[in-house]
């Protein structure tokens, strides 16, 4: 009984964390939004954190750069992929920096062919400061 209680306590503590852990999703990514025109610098990172949905749902994914563009691939059954289909607005954390982006479905066979089959491939298009400025 004590062992079961210990395992249950550890699982509850880990699932309460803000960051994703193994199979447990995290919540909203924290940090000040930074703007960029390109994610070409992302090749310095093996992993990124992706936040989707409302309420926020975050996961760790491998960083995939092709010709200086950042891509993620999603198995259709993943919860975060389902949320991404509803709203393509995402946040991406690379290192300590947090970026807003839009996930755009990729159909180009030369890109799609570089990923596992039966996946949806998304280009992560950064939101630039200029695109967030409102002029009257």
Kinemage of the C-alpha trace (Angstrom):
@kinemage 1
@onewidth
@group {chain A} dominant
@subgroup {mainchain}
@vectorlist {calphas} color= white
{ca unk a 1} P 0.000 0.000 0.000
{ca unk a 2} L 2.834 2.409 0.845
{ca unk a 3} L 4.485 1.800 -2.523
{ca unk a 4} L 1.246 2.519 -4.412
{ca unk a 5} L 0.782 5.728 -2.430
{ca unk a 6} L 4.342 6.822 -3.235
{ca unk a 7} L 3.908 6.138 -6.970
{ca unk a 8} L 0.559 7.959 -6.997
{ca unk a 9} L 2.107 10.945 -5.193
{ca unk a 10} L 4.983 11.164 -7.687
{ca unk a 11} L 2.612 10.946 -10.661
{ca unk a 12} L 0.377 13.675 -9.224
{ca unk a 13} L 3.341 15.955 -8.555
{ca unk a 14} L 4.728 15.477 -12.046
{ca unk a 15} L 1.365 16.048 -13.710
{ca unk a 16} L 0.990 19.322 -11.815
{ca unk a 17} L 4.174 20.728 -13.364
{ca unk a 18} L 3.868 23.555 -15.867
{ca unk a 19} L 6.284 21.949 -18.305
{ca unk a 20} L 5.532 18.766 -20.197
{ca unk a 21} L 7.108 15.656 -18.734
{ca unk a 22} L 7.418 12.443 -20.738
{ca unk a 23} L 3.809 11.636 -21.689
{ca unk a 24} L 2.224 14.342 -19.535
{ca unk a 25} L 1.482 17.644 -21.305
{ca unk a 26} L 2.377 20.949 -19.760
{ca unk a 27} L 0.368 24.131 -19.515
{ca unk a 28} L 0.951 27.633 -20.849
{ca unk a 29} L 4.558 28.475 -21.636
{ca unk a 30} L 5.856 31.376 -19.596
{ca unk a 31} L 8.080 34.182 -20.743
{ca unk a 32} L 8.126 37.464 -22.600
{ca unk a 33} L 7.290 37.121 -26.296
{ca unk a 34} L 10.240 37.770 -28.570
{ca unk a 35} L 9.874 38.441 -32.277
{ca unk a 36} L 11.876 37.091 -35.183
{ca unk a 37} L 11.654 37.088 -38.962
{ca unk a 38} L 13.117 33.587 -39.208
{ca unk a 39} L 13.614 30.456 -37.140
{ca unk a 40} L 16.846 29.623 -39.016
{ca unk a 41} L 18.748 29.926 -35.715
{ca unk a 42} L 16.717 27.012 -34.255
{ca unk a 43} L 19.333 24.550 -35.498
{ca unk a 44} L 21.140 25.281 -32.204
{ca unk a 45} L 18.392 23.395 -30.343
{ca unk a 46} L 17.522 19.704 -30.416
{ca unk a 47} L 14.112 20.252 -28.817
{ca unk a 48} L 11.469 22.938 -28.754
{ca unk a 49} L 8.384 23.399 -26.639
{ca unk a 50} L 5.149 23.961 -28.529
{ca unk a 51} L 2.051 25.487 -26.930
{ca unk a 52} L -1.299 25.002 -28.648
{ca unk a 53} L -4.947 25.443 -27.760
{ca unk a 54} L -7.038 27.240 -25.218
{ca unk a 55} L -6.609 26.261 -22.464
{ca unk a 56} L -2.940 25.986 -23.257
{ca unk a 57} L -1.431 22.560 -23.860
{ca unk a 58} L 2.321 22.248 -24.345
{ca unk a 59} L 4.610 19.474 -25.514
{ca unk a 60} L 8.278 18.895 -26.285
{ca unk a 61} L 9.080 18.151 -29.937
{ca unk a 62} L 12.289 17.641 -31.857
{ca unk a 63} L 13.528 20.645 -33.781
{ca unk a 64} L 13.479 20.054 -37.542
{ca unk a 65} L 14.971 22.674 -39.847
{ca unk a 66} L 14.871 22.308 -43.625
{ca unk a 67} L 16.437 25.097 -45.686
{ca unk a 68} L 16.260 27.450 -42.687
{ca unk a 69} L 12.537 26.815 -42.067
{ca unk a 70} L 11.188 25.245 -38.862
{ca unk a 71} L 8.824 22.272 -39.182
{ca unk a 72} L 6.971 19.959 -36.821
{ca unk a 73} L 5.244 16.716 -37.677
{ca unk a 74} L 2.099 15.523 -35.947
{ca unk a 75} L 0.546 12.101 -35.687
{ca unk a 76} L -3.195 12.650 -36.198
{ca unk a 77} L -4.138 10.953 -32.923
{ca unk a 78} L -2.100 13.284 -30.682
{ca unk a 79} L -4.165 15.661 -28.569
{ca unk a 80} L -1.944 18.618 -29.428
{ca unk a 81} L -2.396 17.866 -33.147
{ca unk a 82} L -6.173 17.913 -32.712
{ca unk a 83} L -5.941 21.297 -30.983
{ca unk a 84} L -3.649 22.596 -33.729
{ca unk a 85} L -6.263 21.747 -36.361
{ca unk a 86} L -8.756 23.963 -34.488
{ca unk a 87} L -6.398 26.927 -34.105
{ca unk a 88} L -3.040 27.293 -35.876
{ca unk a 89} L -1.813 30.057 -33.534
{ca unk a 90} L 0.998 28.664 -31.381
{ca unk a 91} L 3.843 29.647 -29.098
{ca unk a 92} L 7.281 28.129 -29.478
{ca unk a 93} L 9.946 28.096 -26.810
{ca unk a 94} L 13.542 27.698 -27.969
{ca unk a 95} L 15.959 27.832 -25.059
{ca unk a 96} L 14.689 30.646 -22.848
{ca unk a 97} L 13.053 32.615 -25.688
{ca unk a 98} L 9.324 32.477 -26.437
{ca unk a 99} L 7.938 33.194 -29.911
{ca unk a 100} L 4.463 33.488 -31.404
{ca unk a 101} L 3.927 31.644 -34.680
{ca unk a 102} L 1.325 30.268 -37.042
{ca unk a 103} L 1.339 26.600 -38.021
{ca unk a 104} L 0.793 26.171 -41.762
{ca unk a 105} L -0.003 22.743 -43.229
{ca unk a 106} L 2.633 21.658 -45.741
{ca unk a 107} L 1.707 19.642 -48.828
{ca unk a 108} L 4.946 19.995 -50.820
{ca unk a 109} L 6.081 16.391 -51.468
{ca unk a 110} L 9.755 17.368 -51.234
{ca unk a 111} L 9.182 18.457 -47.609
{ca unk a 112} L 6.534 15.902 -46.592
{ca unk a 113} L 8.727 13.074 -47.892
{ca unk a 114} L 11.386 13.891 -45.291
{ca unk a 115} L 9.069 12.877 -42.439
{ca unk a 116} L 7.394 9.649 -41.383
{ca unk a 117} L 4.335 8.754 -43.435
{ca unk a 118} L 0.846 9.281 -42.010
{ca unk a 119} L 1.850 12.566 -40.360
{ca unk a 120} L 0.698 16.101 -40.885
{ca unk a 121} L 3.630 18.432 -41.453
{ca unk a 122} L 3.464 22.036 -40.282
{ca unk a 123} L 5.689 24.971 -41.180
{ca unk a 124} L 6.114 27.230 -38.160
{ca unk a 125} L 5.768 30.744 -39.582
{ca unk a 126} L 7.043 33.276 -37.019
{ca unk a 127} L 4.837 36.185 -36.029
{ca unk a 128} L 6.924 39.301 -36.623
{ca unk a 129} L 6.638 42.477 -34.610
{ca unk a 130} L 5.415 44.249 -37.761
{ca unk a 131} L 2.512 41.812 -38.111
{ca unk a 132} L 1.428 42.524 -34.528
{ca unk a 133} L 1.533 46.338 -34.872
{ca unk a 134} L -1.870 47.898 -35.404
{ca unk a 135} L -1.963 51.097 -37.401
{ca unk a 136} L -4.969 53.392 -37.454
